[in-house]
Amino acid sequence: MAGGSRMTGNGLFDLVVRVGAWAIDAVRRIGAAMLFMLRVLFASGTSIARPALTVREVYFAGALSLVIIMVSGLFVGMVLGLQGYDTLQTYGSEEKLGVLVALSLVRELGPVVAALLFASRAGSAITAEIGLMKATDQIVAMEMMAVDPVARVVAPRFWGAVLSMPLLAALFSALGIFGAYVVGVRLLGVDDGAFWSQMQAAVDFRQDILNGVIKSIVFGIGIAAVATFEGFDAPPTAEGVSRATTRTVVHSSLLVLALDLVLTGFMMQMWGD
């Protein structure tokens, strides 16, 4: 009995030690990330002075993500059209399909789903690119040539991702509404005029459209911060880069969902909904 109690006590002690070590490491990484982001912000003058660097990263992060954003938005809108029509038909409110789809996409699904897709495609690519530059000693070479790698490599990618995210979210919502229109109006027979007129009357710029824009900007900042930090902090090995890329997708996706909850509650209080 005494031996069993001692083993149980040791196991509990080891668990507490592991949890404590994990918590300390998490706090350390959060602090390092905050200091890194301050360094990126102070080094962002290069992105302003040389806009071609940022434009190139907007193309890399935004334009190359267009296909997955457009196709996903179209299919999400089609599914919303089918599901919404089936539900509204029960209450004889098929004409409200445009309102249902527009509010769902503009307020919530557009920014969130677009951000998750953006984190998976562009965020992982940014991390892998910076991590590989570190693994192949390109970052060290810049430092030896008195070139700040944060200003030359990280800051343009950060701002390219931040600028791309709101545009992609808006495109996702637009394609989603079009997909719902195709399904609801062209295939299921919802009145064309009612679909658009009721949508126009119900969607408010401040409470709905601005809501989605603010969310997409915050999501873009969060994803860009995680992607650039994980890439710059990755161990200079193939395994280290692969682990950093995985962490980027996981952490940025969880961050998007957490920020969505916080922003939704904050905006509901602010707009008085």
N, C-alpha and C positions, 0 to 999 in steps of 0.2 A: 504493500500500500504506500509506504513511504517513497519507494522508488518510482511508483506510478505518479504520485503527487509531484515529485521532483521533476519528472519528465514533462508533466503538464505545465508546471511553472516555467521550465526552460522554453517550452514551445511558445507560451504566451509572451515571454520576454523577447524571444526572437521575432515574433510578429510585431511587437511594439517597436523594436529596433528597426525592422524593415519599413514599417509605416513612417516612423520618424525620419529615416534616411530619405525616403521618397518625398516627404513633405519638404525637407530642407533642400533637396535638389530642385523640386518644383519652384520653391520661392527664389532660389538662386537663379534659375533660368528665366523666371519672370523679371527679376531685377536686371539681369543681363540684357534681356530683350528691350526693356524700357530704356536703358542706357544706349543700346544700339540704335533705337529709333530716334533718340535725341541727336545722335551722331549723324543719322541719315538726314534729319531735318536741317541741321546746321550745314551739311554738305550739299544741300539741294540747289545751291546757287549755280552749280555747274549745269544742272538740268535746265535752269532758266536761261543761262548765258548761251548754252548750246542746245536749242530746242530740237535739233535733228536727232539727238540721242534719245530724247523722250518719244518723239514721233516714231522712231524705229521700234521702240518697245511697245507703243500703242498698237502698231501693226502686229508685232509678235504675240502680244497678250490678247488683243482684241480682235483684229481682223482674222487671225488664224483660228479663232474660236467661233466664228460666225456660223459655220455649218452646223455644229452640234447645238448651238443656241437656237438657230432658226428651226431646225428639224424638231428639236425637243419642244419648243414653244408651240409649233403647229400641232403636234400630236397631243400635247397637254390640253390645248384649246379644244380639239376635237373630242377628247374624252370628257372634258367638262361640259361640252355641248350635249353629248349623249346622256350623261348622268343627270345633268340639270334638267333636260327636257323630260326625262322619265319621272323625275321627282315633281317638277312643276305641273306636269300633266295631271297628276293625281288631284291637284287643287284647282285645276282649270286656269292656270296662270302661265301658259306657255309663252306669252308675249314678254314676260319678265326675264326670259333667258338671257338677253343681252345685258341686263343689269346684273344678274347673278354672275355671269362670266367676267364682266369688266371689273366689278368690285373684287372678285376673288383674285384675279390676275394682278390688277394694278396695286392693290393694297398688300397682298401677301404672297401669292404663288409666284408672281413674276420676279420680284427681287430675290426671294429665298431660293427657288429652284435654279434661277440663273446663277446665283452666287455659288451654290453647291457644284454646278457644272463648271463654273469658272475656276473654282478651287481645284477640281479634279484635273482639268486640262491645263490651264495657264499657270496656276499656283505650283503644281508639281513640276512643270517645265522650267519655271523660274528657279526653283530650288535646285533642280538637277543641273541647270546651266551654271549657276554660281558655284555649286559644290564641285562640279567637274573642273571649273577654272581654278578652284583652290587645290584640288587633287593633282592637277598638272602644273602646279607652281606658277600659274599666271598671276595670281594675286600677289605672291611674293615678288615676282619680277616687277610688277607695277610699283610696289613699295620701294624696291631697290632703285628704280628710276625716278623716285620722288613724285610719283603719281598716286594720289589718294584713291584706293580701290572703292571706297564707299561712295565717293563723289562720281567716279567714272563708271562704275559697274552697278552699284546697288541703287543709288538714288534714281537714275533714269528708269530702271525696272520697277521701282516702287511707284513712281508717279505715272508710268505707263499703265500699270494695273489699276491704279485708283481712277484714272480718267476713262479707262475702258469699261469698267464695271457698270456705271449708270447707263451708258449707251447700250450695252448688251441686255440689261434688264428691261429697258424700254422696248427694244426690238423683240425680246421674248414675249412681253405682254401684247405688243401689236400683232405678232404672228399668232398668239393664242386666241385673240379676239377674232382674227380672220378665220382661224380653224373652226371656232365655234359658229361663226356665220355660215361657213360652208356646210357644216353638219346640220345646224338648226334651221337655216332658211332654205338652202338649196336641196337638202335631202329630206328633212322632216316636215317642211312646209310651214314654219313659223313666219308670220307676216313680216316682210322686209322693213316697212316703215316703222312698225312697233318695235322691232329689234333695235334699230338705231336711235329712234326718237326717245324711247324710254331710257336707253343707256345714256344718252346725252343729258337728259333731265336729272338722272339719279347720280351720276358721277360728279363729284365736287373737286375743284382744282386743289383747294387747300387741304381738305380732309382726306382725300384719296390719292390724287396724283402726286402732290408734294410729299405725302406720307411715303409713297413708294420710292420717290427720288432720294429722300433722306436716308431711307433704309439701304438703298443700293450703294450710296456713297460710303456710309459707315461700313457696310460689308466689304466694299472694295479696299478700304483702308486696313481693315482687319486681315483680310486674305493677303494683301501685299506685305503687311508687316510680318506675318507668320512665314510666308514663303521666302522673303529675303533674309530674315534672321536665321531660319533653319538652313538655308544654303550657305550663308557665311559662317555659321557655327558648326557645319558638318565636319567630321573627321576626314582628313584627306585620303580616304581609301574608297574602293568600290563599295564595300559594305557600308561604310559611313554615309556615303551619298545616297545609297538606296534606302537606308533607314531614315535619313533626313527627308527624303521625298515622301515616304510613307507617313511620317509624322506631320508633314505639311497638309496632306489630304485629310488626315484624321482630326488634327487640331483645328484647322481652319473650318472644317465642316461643323464641328461642335461649337466653335466660336460663333459661326453664323447663326446657328439655332439659338444659342444663348442670347446673342445680341438682338435677335428677332423678338424674343420674349420681353426683354427689357424695353426695347424701343416701342413695341406695341402697347405695353402698359403705360409708358411715358406719354405717347401720343394720344392715347385715349383720355388721359387726364388733361393734356394740353388743349386738345380740340374740343373737349367737353362732350365726348360720345358716351 
